[in-house]
Amino acid sequence: MKTLLSLIVLPLLAGSAWAKAPNILFILADDQAWSGTSVRMMPSEAGSASRDFHTPNLEKLAAQGMTFSQAYAAHCKCECSRAAIQMGRSTSTLNATDKNSRNWSAPVTDSLVNTLKKADGSYRAAHFGKWQWFHTPESMGYDASDGITMNEDGDTTNPEDPKQSFSITQRAGAFMERQVKEGHPFFLQLSYYAVHQTPQALAATIKKYEGMAGANKGGRGDRAVMAAMTEDLDTCVGAVLKKLDDLRIAENTLVIYTSDNGGRTSLLNGGKGDLGEGGIREPMIIRGPGIKGGVNCTTPVISYDLMATVLDFAAPGFVLPKGVEAGSWKPLLMSGGKEPVRRPIDRFVWHQAAEVEHPQSAIRKGDYKLLYFWDTKEGLLFDVVKDLGETRDLARQSPDVAARLQTELKAHLRAGLGEQAYAALERGEFPQGRGPGKGKGPGGGKKKDGKKMVK
């Protein structure tokens, strides 16, 4: 009886919270590690938040919404991750596994925003900030944008607008004002250049962090400027959220904050550019009407789920384009983390064969993750719930699990990349001449607790 009542009551509550077409505000940080904010992504782990970086507005957002301890990027590098977000599928299925990929398997007419407008033509959409792909924002349905922009566009000479964070925020405010005035619901993606290297921040913010460990008065590794850049980004997030209040639309706006990929942390293995948890696990916070505040969710989610989630809130029941692998977070969000996310495929798959010393792929299914290296033909199996740092390889202990996941991983890649590209992988032919035995990692890298690690 209790289950039956929940099936009836939860949809009614969700409907009352979203009485009209909701606005969607999607904030995407650049290269922000899982522990790159002052919000604990995992309440029991102090190392899942930064002691040095201060993000009070994100702390407030977390108190008002749900944080995710197991949120994943679709890829460990920005270009591929951003493509997957726009198209609602894994990078290998999309055939967008490196920044030079051009032969996508899905048309841009099937993008998130184009699909949203097919479902409800009253929506208007904007993308401000870093784009980093060859398809234009306009081709993907955006009515306003900064065009095709790259990493270097974020580095400014204006001391009042480091990383363009403040001008992006101003453009966002103007766009929201216009949509409210004209009566349009909107999808707004803010792709901040922060906190990507090289760090830039307001002089006044930098001054607050002078003397901290790792400060070296400028340069890529300046910890003080990184901390200041993170705080400036948080200030801009606070300004955008205040604009929602000022326009009196916060009560009908879903706010999603996350990063395009991960980075180095004290707890996780690996970092940006590889498929250790550090490279693909990311911060995520979501707020909206009917979403209980101060809740931490342990359900694994992935960034390409955004398409299904947006459509579920904006146009429930609308059929997604063929091939979309995303699942909606709406039941999860509206139930306080109790309801599952249902996807067409019950697995996460990543592939990284370019710009990495050891070409690699990974699959997560349930609590297990298999990390496979194409040059050494080695598969490492981890329980990433019990073993955050991926320190204990379980492949010999559970060979059947490792074999099953490896088979499933390779089948997924073959289907997405095509026979020719897959056969090249098996032969050891990798993009940009990367080959076996180079650099660090399994077969010649750092070891921790006797187990080989991604480095």
Helices and strands as residue ranges (DSSP letters): H 2-17, E 23-29, G 46-48, H 56-64, E 66-68, E 71-72, H 78-87, H 91-94, G 108-110, H 112-119, E 124-129, G 138-140, E 144-145, G 151-154, G 162-164, H 165-182, E 186-191, H 203-208, H 223-246, G 250-252, E 253-259, H 277-280, E 284-287, E 295-297, E 301-302, G 303-305, H 306-314, H 330-334, E 348-352, E 360-365, E 368-373, E 378-383, H 399-417, H 419-427, G 431-433, E 447-448, E 451-452
